[in-house]
Amino acid sequence: MTDASLAAAIGCLPEHDPDSLPVELARRVIAQLVTPVGGAERVHLNAALGRVLAADLLSPIDVPASDNAAMDGYAVRSSDLAAEGPTRLRVAGSAFAGRPCRDGPATGEAVRIMTGAVMPAGCDTVVPQELVSVVGDEIEVPAGQSAGQHRRLRGEDLGAGGAALRAGRRLSPADIGLIASLGQAEVQVRRRLRVAFFSTGDELRSIGEPLAPGEVYDSNRYTLHGMLARLGVDAIDMGVVRDDPAALEAAVRSASQDADAIISSGGVSVGEADFTREVLGRLGEVAFWRIAMRPGRPLAFGRIGAAAYFGLPGNPVAVMISFYFFARDALLQMMGATPTLTPLLRATACTDIRKRRGRTEYQRGILGVGPDGAMQVQLTGNQGSGVLRSMSEANCIVVLPHDRADVKAGEAVDCLAFEGLI
């Protein structure tokens, strides 16, 4: 990111209001300003889950390597089958996966074949075993078979030299299996993203420390660590930073030297942001400080040195919401992952939901299946941004867009399911 790109990204927004930026505009700004990190490494498949592929993976072989049977049955020549009425064929051997039939059958013969077995020479069709009548050493094949049925062709899934997986793919368990099926023990992936994170506040104490009156345990760092671990980044825990300009400057300066991205929680709300603005203004540039959303209105984004900076709110629920709807996609983009749209589920609201027009609201909900078999959602209760228990009880976030007003029971709403995300 450069100063020019930062200023251009903000200045070109017709609805730019640094104190109340709409969610979609804020997401657009962030997407314009972050770029993938450089560097790649080769890792063993057992260490590749969740990593981002650095280059197209080309297949060294055809998959499958030979024509083979797609199901258990009998391999035959389609030219031997009568157009009308049944056909009798003599069974002349068997073929198993890994143990192909040595010789192809003669005209008028069939080979017993198992799923995955190489098709015998001359055979082009598999007749499922449940359709065949066995009479001694012969089989009777009913009419109506199609030439080439139940046969997988060599290279049908993937031809040698073709791209098995494209660069930018975040490797899933299925991808790992695919790579293994190509005989590859290692894969080239982008280097891990380094993300430094810390909490701010004189009232915060780390786990294990005694609490004085007015103090609380810092939960945000542990929540952030869990969310970052799900992304597969190198997370750098910098602890709790006091509400002090010198302490904040030292923490941010250190983080910008060691990390590709910095995430802080707390210290960006009205009043608290005064010295934070001053410190960050000296070390870098912040694009915006407020977003028209609830929870999570105080949210800062910018650049400190070469590092992207995300200043998240201090309330525990707001930290999670702002991370998932802003920081997560940006970090994936920095990891080099191909952008993907996180699907929202449509569900019927079980109760009325209060919503103020002019801001995007995220409310905690529980998705379930109603009596009619359709998806429905009910809120978890108290939606205060400090009520972390309600986030723990929820299995989704109800997303209420900027221009929507109150929701009536029975109306449809969009939900982001946690499964696979949190």
Helices and strands as residue ranges (DSSP letters): H 3-11, H 23-33, E 40-44, G 45-47, E 57-58, E 68-69, E 73-76, G 78-80, E 87-95, E 109-113, E 125-128, G 129-131, E 133-135, E 138-141, E 151-152, E 163-165, H 173-181, E 186-190, E 194-200, E 204-205, E 216-217, H 220-231, E 234-241, H 245-258, E 261-265, H 273-283, E 284-290, E 293-294, E 298-304, E 307-312, H 316-322, I 323-327, H 328-334, E 345-349, E 360-369, E 375-379, H 388-393, E 396-400, E 412-417
